[in-house]
Amino acid sequence: MKAGEGDTRGNPAGVRDRFMIDGHQTGDRFALVQHLFAPRALAAPMHRHHLEDEYTFVMSGRIGAVLGDEEVFGEPGDLFFNLAVSGTPSGTLATNPLLCSSSFRPPAWNSSFVPSGQ
C-alpha cells in the first residue's frame, strides 16, 4: 500500500481513520488502522477492550491517554498497548496534530463498521 491509498473516513476537524489492513483481508485475525488527529481531538472516550488487544504506535505529534487510573503521554516512537484480558478502561486525546497507527487483534472494527458520525 502506498501513501494516500486505503479507505479514509472521518472528520478532518476531529479524527480520520485510514484502513490499511482490514480485518476482512486477514480472516478477522488482525487489522491495522492509521489515525489522523486534529489538535485537541478526542480520539476515544473512556471505554474497555473486552475482546481485542490494541497496540498504538505514535508516529508524530503528542498523545495523552488514560489507562486505568494512570494518565500517560506519548511522543513519536512511543508504543501503547491495551490488552483485552486487563479490562483496563482507556481514553485518548491528541494534544496537537497527531499521527499514529493502531493494530487490533482480533479486529475490533474494520472499514465496514465505523463508529457513528464517521
N, C-alpha and C positions, 0 to 999 in steps of 0.2 A: 504494500500500500504506500502510495506517495503522499507527500504533504498536501493537504487540502482535499484528499479523497475521503470517502466514507460519508455516512449519513449523519449530518449535524443538525441538531434540533435545540430549541430553547430560545430564550430572550437575551439578545445582546446586552441589554442593560442589567441582566442578572447572571444567570448561569446557562451556558450552552454545553451540550454533550455531543461529542463526536464518537460514534460507534465504530471502533476499529476492528474488533473481532467480536462478532455477535454470537451469543450462546447457541443459536441455531446452527452455526457453522461448526461447532465443536461437539455436537450431540448433547448440548446443555451441560457440558462439563466445565466451561471456562468462558469468561467474557472480558474484554478489555475496552474501557471507555476513557476517553480523554475529556477532562472537564476544563472549560474556559470560563473563568470567573471575572465579572466586573468588580471594581473596588467595592468593598463592604457588602458584597453579595452573600446572602445566607444560602449556603450550598445545601444544607440538610438540617432540618430541625432535630431536636433530640429524638432518637429512635434506637431500637435494639436490633441486632442481627441474630436471628434465630436459626436460620438455615444456611447462610452463606458466610464465608470468610471474605473480608475486604482488605486489600493491600493498596495503599495510595502513595505514589512517589511524586514528590514536589519537583517540578521542572523549572519553574520561575515564579517569582513573587513570594508572598508570605501568607501562611495559613494559620488560623487559630482553630483549635478543636477542643472539645470537652470529651474526655474518655473516662467514664465513670465519674469520680469526684475530682479528677485532675484536669486542670487547664494546661494545654500544651501548645507550642508554636512550632511551625516547621518552615524551613527555607530550602532553596534549591539543594538537591541531593539527599534530603531527609526522606525517610520512609515511615509511614504509619501503618499499623495493621490492627484489625479488629476481628477477632475470631468468634465465630458463632457460638462456640462452646462457652465463651466467657459471659455471654449475655450482657456485656457492658454497654450501658447507654452511651451514645455519642452524638455529637452535633458539630457542624463545621461552618466557619465564617472566613471569607477572604478579607485580609486587611488591606490589600492593594491588588492591582491586576495579578491574576494567578493562573498558572497553567499546571495541571497535574494529571496524572493518569492513574486510574483505579482498575484493578483486576478483581473479579469476583469468581469464587469457586464454591459451589456451582453458581452459575449466573443468577444474580439477584433480579436482573431485568435485562431486556435486550431491546433492539430498535422497534419491535412490535409492541412493547409495553413501555410507555414513557409516562412518568408521573403527570397528573393533570396540570394543565396550564403550559405544557411544553408542546 
